Amino acid sequence: MAYSNYSNLSRAQLTFEYLHTNSTTHEFLFGALAELVDNSRDASATRIDIYTEKRPELRGGYMLCFLDDGIGMDPNESTHVIQFGKSNKRSPESTQIGQYGNGLKSGSMRIGKDFILFTKKDNTLTCLFMSRTFHEEEGLDEVIVPLPSWDLRTREPLTSDPEKYAIETELIFKYSPFKNERQLMEQFNKIESSSGTLVVVYNLKLMDTREPELDVDTDHQDILMAGTPVEGVKPEKRSFRAYAAVLYIDPRMRIFIQGHKVRTKRLSCCLYKPRVYKYTSTRFKTRAEQEVKKADHLAKIAEEKAREAESKQIALEARLGDDLSKDSRAILRKVQDSAMMLRRDCDMKKRILEVKQKALKEPKELNFIFGVNIGQRDLDGMFVYNCSRLIKMYEKTGPQLEGGMACGGVVGVVDVPYLILEPTHNKQDFADAKEYRHLLKSMGEHLAQYWKDSNIAQKGIVKFWDEFGYLSASWSAPPSSESRYKRRRGMEIPLTIQCDKCLKWRTLPFQMDAVDKRYPDSWVCLMNPDSSQDRCDASEQKQNVPCGVLKKDKQTADDKQKELAEKIKQQQGKLDALQKTSTVKSAADVKKLPLDVSMKPTESSSQATRSSDRSITRPRSPPLLALLKSTLPPRATSQRPTRTPVAPPPPKVDPSRSRSAAKPCPPAAKPVPKATAKTPPPGRSSRTPAKASPTKPAGQRKRILDLDDSEEEEEEEEEEEKDAEEEEESDEEEPQTKKSKMAAAAGNRGKVIDKASPAKRGKLDEVKTQKKGVPTHIRQTPTTPTSLPKPISMQQHGTKAKASEKSPQEDTENDTKSPQKDKGLLVEVRVNKEWYTGKVIAVEANKQSVRWKVKFDYVPRSTPKDRWVFKGSDEVRLMRPPSPISQTPDTQQEAEKGPAPMEPDTTQPGTSREVTDSLVTMLRTMLGYFFPPAFQIPKDDVNSMTAEELVAFPLREYFQQYESGLQSLCNSYQSRADARAKAVEEKSNSNEVKLKEADEKLQKLRTNIVALLQKVQEDIDINTDDELDAYIEDLLTKGD
């Protein structure tokens, strides 16, 4: 159908309001600034300057400028800027960032209301003015963009319509910061290179406080996000300098902010122990399928055009027949050529379709690079780039989602091409969320493999971070600034810096005096101390990153059977639960319910209600189980080797001591429980009524204890839960503190025991028969007046027979609770010959053994998240406790409150002869290794010294002499380095002088050549060196 038939149809229009709507896609303001930086990079710029100019009369008080030395635009190319969605960069194989033809408009309108663009290319100057202020003032609904242009040499306007040019310049002078043509030309003069572009954004957007969103006053070398706190925010989210430093995966453009160069980073060169993993997948098909559909559509259209042309050719040949006139042959040849060209174009598009269909089936390959950020460990996560441009940063995946220390501090980097994943318009996310999640999942699996390969967990995570100066328990705390830790970090990661001339990256050798050195912005290859890389024509060295391989755990038949049995068990439990439930659909179904389900309150329920009312109006007595528990001797801690050792069995107590213990406590023993009761541990406030109960009348105590059985059982369950929490808290306390607290609790609560009803004892006897045979691990202490307030208080309120009746119940209670003390232990479990860290979440005890249920911090997908293991087996081991420096703040506070010191580490061997001999041997080896020359004691005599002689060894003089010798050696190295630096500097100065002389000679020679040419040919007009070179080259070409 002819195009003329569409002339009367309606057309879509772009309204003025779309300028604002389009800008709202940039939620992240720095992403809008990055759009303008991306345009400079796509224009092959080697430098971009981002700076501000004070303009108090404008909204925001300043203008934001972007100046680059790229290829620029001519007047024809500038018209593409005002066409939304028009882009010459779009192609499947393109490595340029821009693809949508929208970044300049959306980014600049997100920063401010107006922008004006100045660009230079070839011999033309072009100005483009897009202003929302202009549209609002004039009441326009359509988007109107003035676009005047001038000749570079004459500065005359390039236009065939003077009236149009006059209107365009008048609008620019009225609504822009530049009020005449001279000021416009001054902006073009800022583009010093032969081509380039300057974008000026003004009338900036403001916050609710009427301040601009970009803060340029706090730091005069940076552009900050206004209103963003320093703490708790990633630096790239607050500082545009920090964001621009990691904006590109391989920076090849110098970025200057407020006149100061940004120290751009290649992230893979800033990591400790980097490792690359090759990842291949056929999963990423969305973008490739879109390209195949597009190629198929184009091939079909080309096929239709070719067939139509061929049918025309056949019809024309039949119509002409034997007519061989000149006009007929010309018409026929034209139709044949058209058909042949269209067929050729169709064949080419079919070949493109075949190539893309083949590429759709081929697996896509990516490179995952992982490394540890030892410079600032809390800045970890995945950095995902698209065509070298940063899209997502600090993305957590795999073990990092667990929130533990596993994989903490690890940074991952990947560059995804357009053919695999397509970014959104604002370049802050990916269009296909499903495939992006798959990418993160794959990176998580490789991250876990990298954590294994790095051996950090095997050597100790806390120890690893201690080596680099992370001494605080807070994960986000910066590392220590001591020189030894700075040197340690600097030795592991060599400095990589970019030459300001050739833009090549150079890796500098490690130097002790260069740890805190500030390198100049204009650093060049000539300053490189490496002689093989001290010139710009030397090739850039590639980073040597070792390769890793993802090793997938193969499930054994037993593991598969266990996993299947576990799933069957879970499904069976769900099925049983569903069978027990019944749906109530009518009143008849309600009548079929059991009799105990009724709306009428029963006698038991009303009694429970009255009991609850009584419990509100007066304090409740402590549950019986809690009272029994308070009279128990201090229980042993779990069998953790890192805690206090089990004390030896107590000595037998003769009857005389037992009788003496039954007497009333002397006054000197009373302050002990009082002092302990002043600082009760957290979570025990629920037991306060028990301490106050002895002061009440006896009749009132009896009424409190005469509660019904149901209420008593509820209290016992609540008390057991609280006791479990107390056991976890007390696991971190010292043994002496625990003893004193238990003694105080027994002294205060044991007074009420004789009032308990016989029915409760019968119930406890029943518990005893059920739990009989459970192995006990009770830590016993010698009988002293301090640790015996419990039997003393019992003798004051009861008889000796009641106390003897209580002891087997205490043993049964302790037997039941002792294995439960193991809950919360940090352990390591071996699964498939690999050790994984975890926490004990459940304990099962029987007559023969104790089983732990361990929940892992992280395991591969093929392994269950938890596992039952036997306590004491070879498959489980306890983790070492953290160092005092790496304790959590809560643990440190408890250690500060407790009067007793930390418990000793029983994993270390005790003092013995073998240990002494081993220490003596190690000391001899150490002294011999660092032995300074010409020391007062010969080196051979050290090997024959006894332990006593080594104790008296003059270590102070030894290390003073060693330090002085080391200092002299370092001074000699320093003097040699200074001499070399001085020689290099002199060489550089001489080369600069020679270069200056050569430039002067060359300039003089050019002047003489121009003078000579003017004498030979008087009408010659040469003003620049480039014109002279072109003229001479033209003469030489004509001569040939």
Solvent accessible surface area in square Angstrom, and as a share of the most:
residue,aa,sasa,rsa
1,M,184,0.82
2,A,59,0.45
3,Y,157,0.60
4,S,77,0.49
5,N,87,0.44
6,Y,91,0.34
7,S,63,0.40
8,N,145,0.74
9,L,110,0.55
10,S,117,0.75
11,R,140,0.51
12,A,108,0.84
13,Q,145,0.65
14,L,67,0.33
15,T,55,0.32
16,F,18,0.08
17,E,102,0.46
18,Y,79,0.30
19,L,1,0.01
20,H,70,0.31
21,T,78,0.46
22,N,10,0.05
23,S,0,0.00
24,T,74,0.43
25,T,56,0.33
26,H,4,0.02
27,E,160,0.72
28,F,31,0.13
29,L,7,0.03
30,F,0,0.00
31,G,0,0.00
32,A,0,0.00
33,L,0,0.00
34,A,0,0.00
35,E,4,0.02
36,L,6,0.03
37,V,0,0.00
38,D,3,0.01
39,N,50,0.26
40,S,5,0.03
41,R,63,0.23
42,D,11,0.06
43,A,21,0.17
44,S,81,0.52
45,A,7,0.06
46,T,56,0.32
47,R,84,0.31
48,I,0,0.00
49,D,25,0.13
50,I,0,0.00
51,Y,42,0.16
52,T,29,0.17
53,E,47,0.21
54,K,133,0.56
55,R,57,0.21
56,P,117,0.73
57,E,125,0.56
58,L,28,0.14
59,R,88,0.32
60,G,22,0.21
61,G,23,0.22
62,Y,6,0.02
63,M,1,0.00
64,L,0,0.00
65,C,2,0.01
66,F,6,0.02
67,L,30,0.15
68,D,15,0.08
69,D,47,0.24
70,G,2,0.02
71,I,96,0.49
72,G,6,0.06
73,M,41,0.18
74,D,36,0.19
75,P,43,0.27
76,N,107,0.55
77,E,53,0.24
78,S,0,0.00
79,T,43,0.25
80,H,47,0.21
81,V,17,0.10
82,I,56,0.29
83,Q,79,0.35
84,F,52,0.22
85,G,35,0.34
86,K,87,0.37
87,S,26,0.16
88,N,116,0.59
89,K,55,0.23
90,R,120,0.44
91,S,44,0.28
92,P,36,0.23
93,E,141,0.63
94,S,19,0.12
95,T,106,0.61
96,Q,60,0.27
97,I,2,0.01
98,G,13,0.12
99,Q,7,0.03
100,Y,35,0.13
101,G,18,0.17
102,N,20,0.10
103,G,16,0.16
104,L,18,0.09
105,K,7,0.03
106,S,3,0.02
107,G,0,0.00
108,S,0,0.00
109,M,1,0.00
110,R,38,0.14
111,I,6,0.03
112,G,0,0.00
113,K,33,0.14
114,D,0,0.00
115,F,0,0.00
116,I,0,0.00
117,L,3,0.01
118,F,0,0.00
119,T,0,0.00
120,K,22,0.09
121,K,43,0.18
122,D,102,0.53
123,N,74,0.38
124,T,26,0.15
125,L,1,0.00
126,T,0,0.00
127,C,0,0.00
128,L,0,0.00
129,F,0,0.00
130,M,0,0.00
131,S,0,0.00
132,R,28,0.10
133,T,31,0.18
134,F,6,0.02
135,H,1,0.00
136,E,85,0.38
137,E,121,0.54
138,E,76,0.34
139,G,66,0.63
140,L,55,0.27
141,D,90,0.47
142,E,111,0.50
143,V,34,0.20
144,I,76,0.38
145,V,25,0.14
146,P,4,0.02
147,L,34,0.17
148,P,4,0.02
149,S,11,0.07
150,W,0,0.00
151,D,34,0.17
152,L,46,0.23
153,R,176,0.64
154,T,86,0.50
155,R,83,0.30
156,E,102,0.46
157,P,47,0.29
158,L,81,0.40
159,T,62,0.36
160,S,120,0.77
161,D,65,0.33
162,P,100,0.63
163,E,123,0.55
164,K,115,0.49
165,Y,34,0.13
166,A,53,0.41
167,I,92,0.47
168,E,20,0.09
169,T,12,0.07
170,E,114,0.51
171,L,31,0.16
172,I,0,0.00
173,F,50,0.21
174,K,123,0.52
175,Y,29,0.11
176,S,3,0.02
177,P,9,0.06
178,F,1,0.00
179,K,111,0.47
180,N,56,0.29
181,E,67,0.30
182,R,148,0.54
183,Q,45,0.20
184,L,0,0.00
185,M,20,0.09
186,E,74,0.33
187,Q,12,0.05
188,F,4,0.02
189,N,85,0.44
190,K,64,0.27
191,I,4,0.02
192,E,164,0.73
193,S,44,0.28
194,S,97,0.62
195,S,22,0.14
196,G,0,0.00
197,T,17,0.10
198,L,0,0.00
199,V,11,0.06
200,V,1,0.00
201,V,0,0.00
202,Y,2,0.01
203,N,23,0.12
204,L,4,0.02
205,K,36,0.15
206,L,41,0.20
207,M,60,0.27
208,D,146,0.75
209,T,95,0.55
210,R,170,0.62
211,E,98,0.44
212,P,22,0.14
213,E,37,0.17
214,L,5,0.03
215,D,35,0.18
216,V,8,0.05
217,D,86,0.44
218,T,95,0.55
219,D,57,0.30
220,H,137,0.61
221,Q,86,0.38
222,D,7,0.04
223,I,0,0.00
224,L,11,0.05
225,M,35,0.15
226,A,21,0.17
227,G,78,0.75
228,T,33,0.19
229,P,85,0.54
230,V,98,0.57
231,E,146,0.65
232,G,87,0.84
233,V,46,0.27
234,K,58,0.24
235,P,48,0.30
236,E,12,0.05
237,K,85,0.36
238,R,54,0.20
239,S,16,0.10
240,F,0,0.00
241,R,52,0.19
242,A,25,0.19
243,Y,4,0.01
244,A,2,0.02
245,A,7,0.06
246,V,3,0.02
247,L,0,0.00
248,Y,6,0.02
249,I,38,0.19
250,D,47,0.24
251,P,3,0.02
252,R,95,0.35
253,M,7,0.03
254,R,43,0.16
255,I,2,0.01
256,F,16,0.07
257,I,0,0.00
258,Q,36,0.16
259,G,56,0.54
260,H,73,0.32
261,K,20,0.08
262,V,2,0.01
263,R,79,0.29
264,T,12,0.07
265,K,89,0.38
266,R,44,0.16
267,L,18,0.09
268,S,20,0.13
269,C,19,0.11
270,C,46,0.28
271,L,11,0.05
272,Y,20,0.08
273,K,93,0.39
274,P,25,0.16
275,R,65,0.24
276,V,16,0.09
277,Y,1,0.00
278,K,113,0.48
279,Y,25,0.09
280,T,76,0.44
281,S,15,0.10
282,T,71,0.42
283,R,103,0.38
284,F,2,0.01
285,K,82,0.35
286,T,45,0.26
287,R,24,0.09
288,A,4,0.03
289,E,73,0.33
290,Q,90,0.40
291,E,17,0.08
292,V,20,0.11
293,K,147,0.62
294,K,113,0.48
295,A,6,0.05
296,D,42,0.22
297,H,107,0.48
298,L,73,0.36
299,A,5,0.04
300,K,120,0.51
301,I,63,0.32
302,A,6,0.04
303,E,25,0.11
304,E,117,0.52
305,K,108,0.46
306,A,0,0.00
307,R,154,0.56
308,E,101,0.45
309,A,10,0.08
310,E,56,0.25
311,S,61,0.40
312,K,121,0.51
313,Q,42,0.19
314,I,117,0.59
315,A,62,0.48
316,L,14,0.07
317,E,69,0.31
318,A,82,0.63
319,R,180,0.66
320,L,31,0.15
321,G,50,0.48
322,D,139,0.72
323,D,69,0.36
324,L,132,0.66
325,S,52,0.34
326,K,161,0.68
327,D,105,0.54
328,S,10,0.07
329,R,112,0.41
330,A,52,0.40
331,I,94,0.48
332,L,41,0.20
333,R,134,0.49
334,K,154,0.65
335,V,36,0.21
336,Q,60,0.27
337,D,61,0.32
338,S,51,0.33
339,A,3,0.03
340,M,106,0.47
341,M,126,0.56
342,L,54,0.27
343,R,62,0.23
344,R,148,0.54
345,D,48,0.25
346,C,0,0.00
347,D,54,0.28
348,M,88,0.39
349,K,53,0.23
350,K,80,0.34
351,R,141,0.51
352,I,73,0.37
353,L,21,0.10
354,E,109,0.49
355,V,101,0.58
356,K,41,0.17
357,Q,75,0.33
358,K,136,0.58
359,A,30,0.23
360,L,38,0.19
361,K,162,0.69
362,E,82,0.37
363,P,73,0.46
364,K,20,0.09
365,E,107,0.48
366,L,6,0.03
367,N,65,0.34
368,F,0,0.00
369,I,34,0.17
370,F,0,0.00
371,G,0,0.00
372,V,1,0.00
373,N,26,0.13
374,I,1,0.01
375,G,42,0.41
376,Q,77,0.34
377,R,12,0.04
378,D,31,0.16
379,L,21,0.10
380,D,9,0.05
381,G,0,0.00
382,M,0,0.00
383,F,7,0.03
384,V,0,0.00
385,Y,1,0.00
386,N,3,0.01
387,C,14,0.08
388,S,21,0.13
389,R,1,0.00
390,L,3,0.02
391,I,8,0.04
392,K,44,0.18
393,M,26,0.12
394,Y,26,0.10
395,E,39,0.17
396,K,75,0.32
397,T,6,0.03
398,G,25,0.24
399,P,1,0.01
400,Q,18,0.08
401,L,124,0.62
402,E,102,0.46
403,G,69,0.66
404,G,51,0.49
405,M,80,0.36
406,A,25,0.20
407,C,1,0.00
408,G,5,0.05
409,G,0,0.00
410,V,0,0.00
411,V,5,0.03
412,G,0,0.00
413,V,2,0.01
414,V,1,0.01
415,D,51,0.27
416,V,0,0.00
417,P,57,0.36
418,Y,6,0.02
419,L,59,0.29
420,I,6,0.03
421,L,2,0.01
422,E,43,0.19
423,P,3,0.02
424,T,41,0.24
425,H,103,0.46
426,N,26,0.14
427,K,9,0.04
428,Q,36,0.16
429,D,58,0.30
430,F,6,0.03
431,A,66,0.51
432,D,34,0.18
433,A,56,0.43
434,K,127,0.54
435,E,13,0.06
436,Y,17,0.06
437,R,148,0.54
438,H,36,0.16
439,L,0,0.00
440,L,26,0.13
441,K,102,0.43
442,S,6,0.04
443,M,0,0.00
444,G,3,0.03
445,E,50,0.22
446,H,6,0.03
447,L,0,0.00
448,A,11,0.08
449,Q,10,0.04
450,Y,1,0.00
451,W,21,0.08
452,K,51,0.22
453,D,41,0.21
454,S,8,0.05
455,N,71,0.36
456,I,7,0.03
457,A,41,0.32
458,Q,117,0.52
459,K,141,0.60
460,G,25,0.24
461,I,35,0.18
462,V,41,0.24
463,K,131,0.56
464,F,20,0.08
465,W,3,0.01
466,D,37,0.19
467,E,73,0.33
468,F,0,0.00
469,G,1,0.01
470,Y,8,0.03
471,L,56,0.28
472,S,51,0.33
473,A,34,0.27
474,S,52,0.33
475,W,76,0.27
476,S,74,0.48
477,A,25,0.19
478,P,104,0.65
479,P,25,0.16
480,S,22,0.14
481,S,86,0.56
482,E,84,0.38
483,S,70,0.45
484,R,137,0.50
485,Y,21,0.08
486,K,57,0.24
487,R,81,0.29
488,R,71,0.26
489,R,36,0.13
490,G,22,0.22
491,M,111,0.50
492,E,61,0.27
493,I,37,0.19
494,P,64,0.40
495,L,75,0.37
496,T,24,0.14
497,I,4,0.02
498,Q,9,0.04
499,C,0,0.00
500,D,23,0.12
501,K,152,0.64
502,C,38,0.23
503,L,21,0.10
504,K,53,0.23
505,W,9,0.03
506,R,1,0.01
507,T,66,0.38
508,L,8,0.04
509,P,66,0.41
510,F,80,0.33
511,Q,73,0.33
512,M,116,0.52
513,D,95,0.49
514,A,20,0.16
515,V,45,0.26
516,D,106,0.55
517,K,116,0.49
518,R,176,0.64
519,Y,21,0.08
520,P,63,0.40
521,D,45,0.23
522,S,65,0.42
523,W,5,0.02
524,V,22,0.13
525,C,0,0.00
526,L,68,0.34
527,M,96,0.43
528,N,7,0.04
529,P,48,0.30
530,D,44,0.23
531,S,72,0.47
532,S,60,0.39
533,Q,15,0.07
534,D,40,0.21
535,R,127,0.46
536,C,46,0.27
537,D,112,0.58
538,A,10,0.07
539,S,84,0.54
540,E,46,0.20
541,Q,110,0.49
542,K,194,0.82
543,Q,71,0.32
544,N,143,0.73
545,V,27,0.15
546,P,69,0.43
547,C,85,0.51
548,G,10,0.09
549,V,107,0.61
550,L,47,0.23
551,K,139,0.59
552,K,158,0.67
553,D,46,0.24
554,K,181,0.77
555,Q,51,0.23
556,T,69,0.40
557,A,80,0.62
558,D,92,0.48
559,D,28,0.14
560,K,114,0.48
561,Q,127,0.56
562,K,127,0.54
563,E,54,0.24
564,L,108,0.54
565,A,58,0.45
566,E,93,0.42
567,K,108,0.46
568,I,102,0.52
569,K,146,0.62
570,Q,100,0.44
571,Q,109,0.48
572,Q,93,0.41
573,G,41,0.39
574,K,123,0.52
575,L,86,0.43
576,D,55,0.29
577,A,56,0.43
578,L,126,0.63
579,Q,127,0.57
580,K,172,0.73
581,T,97,0.56
582,S,88,0.57
583,T,103,0.60
584,V,77,0.44
585,K,170,0.72
586,S,59,0.38
587,A,74,0.57
588,A,57,0.44
589,D,37,0.19
590,V,80,0.46
591,K,174,0.74
592,K,162,0.69
593,L,56,0.28
594,P,87,0.54
595,L,175,0.87
596,D,123,0.64
597,V,90,0.52
598,S,69,0.45
599,M,190,0.85
600,K,160,0.68
601,P,101,0.63
602,T,75,0.43
603,E,144,0.65
604,S,80,0.51
605,S,48,0.31
606,S,38,0.24
607,Q,76,0.34
608,A,45,0.35
609,T,77,0.45
610,R,127,0.46
611,S,2,0.01
612,S,48,0.31
613,D,71,0.37
614,R,85,0.31
615,S,25,0.16
616,I,141,0.72
617,T,113,0.66
618,R,55,0.20
619,P,61,0.38
620,R,91,0.33
621,S,11,0.07
622,P,14,0.09
623,P,12,0.07
624,L,13,0.06
625,L,19,0.10
626,A,2,0.02
627,L,1,0.01
628,L,3,0.01
629,K,9,0.04
630,S,3,0.02
631,T,0,0.00
632,L,7,0.04
633,P,50,0.32
634,P,18,0.11
635,R,26,0.10
636,A,5,0.04
637,T,16,0.09
638,S,9,0.06
639,Q,70,0.31
640,R,23,0.08
641,P,53,0.33
642,T,7,0.04
643,R,33,0.12
644,T,17,0.10
645,P,76,0.48
646,V,98,0.56
647,A,41,0.31
648,P,106,0.67
649,P,119,0.75
650,P,43,0.27
651,P,94,0.59
652,K,201,0.85
653,V,62,0.36
654,D,67,0.35
655,P,90,0.57
656,S,58,0.38
657,R,126,0.46
658,S,56,0.36
659,R,146,0.53
660,S,64,0.41
661,A,26,0.20
662,A,36,0.28
663,K,128,0.54
664,P,103,0.65
665,C,28,0.17
666,P,71,0.45
667,P,109,0.69
668,A,89,0.69
669,A,17,0.13
670,K,112,0.47
671,P,76,0.48
672,V,47,0.27
673,P,25,0.15
674,K,134,0.57
675,A,63,0.49
676,T,20,0.12
677,A,34,0.27
678,K,160,0.68
679,T,97,0.56
680,P,76,0.48
681,P,14,0.09
682,P,93,0.59
683,G,54,0.52
684,R,42,0.15
685,S,93,0.60
686,S,51,0.33
687,R,23,0.08
688,T,78,0.45
689,P,51,0.32
690,A,2,0.01
691,K,70,0.30
692,A,50,0.39
693,S,7,0.04
694,P,38,0.24
695,T,119,0.69
696,K,50,0.21
697,P,89,0.56
698,A,45,0.35
699,G,38,0.36
700,Q,41,0.18
701,R,32,0.12
702,K,103,0.44
703,R,138,0.51
704,I,7,0.04
705,L,27,0.13
706,D,100,0.52
707,L,16,0.08
708,D,31,0.16
709,D,82,0.42
710,S,60,0.39
711,E,18,0.08
712,E,8,0.04
713,E,81,0.36
714,E,101,0.45
715,E,3,0.01
716,E,23,0.11
717,E,108,0.48
718,E,82,0.37
719,E,12,0.05
720,E,60,0.27
721,E,117,0.52
722,K,67,0.28
723,D,4,0.02
724,A,42,0.33
725,E,104,0.47
726,E,12,0.05
727,E,16,0.07
728,E,95,0.42
729,E,60,0.27
730,S,8,0.05
731,D,21,0.11
732,E,73,0.33
733,E,21,0.10
734,E,11,0.05
735,P,25,0.16
736,Q,109,0.49
737,T,17,0.10
738,K,16,0.07
739,K,55,0.23
740,S,35,0.22
741,K,25,0.11
742,M,38,0.17
743,A,13,0.10
744,A,4,0.03
745,A,12,0.09
746,A,4,0.03
747,G,10,0.10
748,N,36,0.18
749,R,9,0.03
750,G,2,0.02
751,K,62,0.26
752,V,3,0.02
753,I,12,0.06
754,D,37,0.19
755,K,59,0.25
756,A,14,0.11
757,S,40,0.26
758,P,107,0.67
759,A,74,0.57
760,K,21,0.09
761,R,42,0.15
762,G,39,0.38
763,K,69,0.29
764,L,21,0.11
765,D,64,0.33
766,E,103,0.46
767,V,55,0.32
768,K,69,0.29
769,T,97,0.56
770,Q,128,0.57
771,K,81,0.34
772,K,157,0.66
773,G,46,0.44
774,V,26,0.15
775,P,44,0.28
776,T,58,0.33
777,H,78,0.35
778,I,40,0.20
779,R,12,0.04
780,Q,81,0.36
781,T,29,0.17
782,P,77,0.48
783,T,44,0.26
784,T,57,0.33
785,P,91,0.57
786,T,76,0.44
787,S,43,0.28
788,L,34,0.17
789,P,21,0.13
790,K,35,0.15
791,P,36,0.23
792,I,13,0.07
793,S,6,0.04
794,M,22,0.10
795,Q,47,0.21
796,Q,94,0.42
797,H,73,0.33
798,G,25,0.24
799,T,79,0.46
800,K,147,0.62
801,A,71,0.55
802,K,79,0.33
803,A,27,0.21
804,S,72,0.47
805,E,80,0.36
806,K,12,0.05
807,S,51,0.33
808,P,44,0.28
809,Q,9,0.04
810,E,17,0.08
811,D,77,0.40
812,T,16,0.09
813,E,19,0.09
814,N,1,0.00
815,D,20,0.10
816,T,41,0.24
817,K,28,0.12
818,S,11,0.07
819,P,7,0.04
820,Q,59,0.26
821,K,18,0.08
822,D,1,0.00
823,K,76,0.32
824,G,25,0.24
825,L,2,0.01
826,L,81,0.40
827,V,0,0.00
828,E,31,0.14
829,V,0,0.00
830,R,82,0.30
831,V,4,0.03
832,N,68,0.35
833,K,185,0.78
834,E,64,0.29
835,W,82,0.29
836,Y,20,0.08
837,T,42,0.25
838,G,1,0.01
839,K,96,0.41
840,V,2,0.01
841,I,73,0.37
842,A,29,0.22
843,V,13,0.07
844,E,85,0.38
845,A,40,0.31
846,N,77,0.39
847,K,140,0.60
848,Q,156,0.69
849,S,36,0.23
850,V,14,0.08
851,R,72,0.26
852,W,6,0.02
853,K,53,0.23
854,V,0,0.00
855,K,111,0.47
856,F,11,0.04
857,D,69,0.36
858,Y,53,0.20
859,V,2,0.01
860,P,25,0.16
861,R,179,0.65
862,S,36,0.23
863,T,13,0.07
864,P,61,0.38
865,K,114,0.48
866,D,53,0.28
867,R,69,0.25
868,W,85,0.30
869,V,10,0.06
870,F,110,0.46
871,K,48,0.20
872,G,73,0.70
873,S,40,0.26
874,D,118,0.61
875,E,74,0.33
876,V,15,0.08
877,R,111,0.40
878,L,34,0.17
879,M,57,0.25
880,R,146,0.53
881,P,43,0.27
882,P,69,0.43
883,S,39,0.25
884,P,85,0.54
885,I,89,0.45
886,S,26,0.16
887,Q,16,0.07
888,T,78,0.46
889,P,78,0.49
890,D,98,0.51
891,T,28,0.16
892,Q,63,0.28
893,Q,97,0.43
894,E,56,0.25
895,A,37,0.29
896,E,139,0.62
897,K,164,0.69
898,G,16,0.15
899,P,124,0.78
900,A,15,0.12
901,P,114,0.72
902,M,103,0.46
903,E,33,0.15
904,P,87,0.55
905,D,47,0.24
906,T,55,0.32
907,T,57,0.33
908,Q,102,0.45
909,P,99,0.62
910,G,56,0.54
911,T,134,0.78
912,S,54,0.35
913,R,177,0.65
914,E,142,0.64
915,V,43,0.24
916,T,43,0.25
917,D,65,0.34
918,S,55,0.35
919,L,105,0.52
920,V,20,0.12
921,T,78,0.45
922,M,120,0.54
923,L,53,0.26
924,R,67,0.25
925,T,92,0.54
926,M,63,0.28
927,L,0,0.00
928,G,21,0.20
929,Y,175,0.67
930,F,69,0.29
931,F,34,0.14
932,P,4,0.02
933,P,115,0.72
934,A,105,0.82
935,F,20,0.08
936,Q,121,0.54
937,I,36,0.18
938,P,77,0.49
939,K,106,0.45
940,D,113,0.59
941,D,66,0.34
942,V,2,0.01
943,N,101,0.52
944,S,89,0.58
945,M,25,0.11
946,T,71,0.41
947,A,33,0.25
948,E,130,0.58
949,E,91,0.41
950,L,8,0.04
951,V,132,0.76
952,A,83,0.64
953,F,13,0.05
954,P,35,0.22
955,L,74,0.37
956,R,180,0.66
957,E,83,0.37
958,Y,0,0.00
959,F,82,0.34
960,Q,105,0.47
961,Q,59,0.26
962,Y,66,0.25
963,E,114,0.51
964,S,66,0.43
965,G,38,0.36
966,L,82,0.41
967,Q,102,0.45
968,S,66,0.43
969,L,88,0.44
970,C,63,0.38
971,N,79,0.41
972,S,45,0.29
973,Y,120,0.45
974,Q,76,0.34
975,S,64,0.41
976,R,163,0.59
977,A,46,0.36
978,D,75,0.39
979,A,62,0.48
980,R,140,0.51
981,A,60,0.47
982,K,130,0.55
983,A,57,0.44
984,V,63,0.36
985,E,105,0.47
986,E,99,0.44
987,K,126,0.53
988,S,19,0.12
989,N,73,0.37
990,S,47,0.31
991,N,60,0.31
992,E,105,0.47
993,V,83,0.48
994,K,132,0.56
995,L,114,0.57
996,K,132,0.56
997,E,87,0.39
998,A,53,0.41
999,D,74,0.39
1000,E,99,0.44
1001,K,145,0.62
1002,L,86,0.43
1003,Q,94,0.42
1004,K,138,0.58
1005,L,98,0.49
1006,R,43,0.16
1007,T,80,0.47
1008,N,81,0.42
1009,I,47,0.24
1010,V,31,0.18
1011,A,46,0.35
1012,L,111,0.55
1013,L,28,0.14
1014,Q,79,0.35
1015,K,165,0.70
1016,V,117,0.68
1017,Q,84,0.37
1018,E,158,0.71
1019,D,117,0.61
1020,I,23,0.12
1021,D,112,0.58
1022,I,24,0.12
1023,N,117,0.60
1024,T,71,0.41
1025,D,60,0.31
1026,D,113,0.58
1027,E,51,0.23
1028,L,3,0.01
1029,D,62,0.32
1030,A,60,0.47
1031,Y,59,0.22
1032,I,52,0.26
1033,E,118,0.53
1034,D,64,0.33
1035,L,77,0.38
1036,L,119,0.59
1037,T,88,0.51
1038,K,150,0.64
1039,G,68,0.65
1040,D,158,0.82
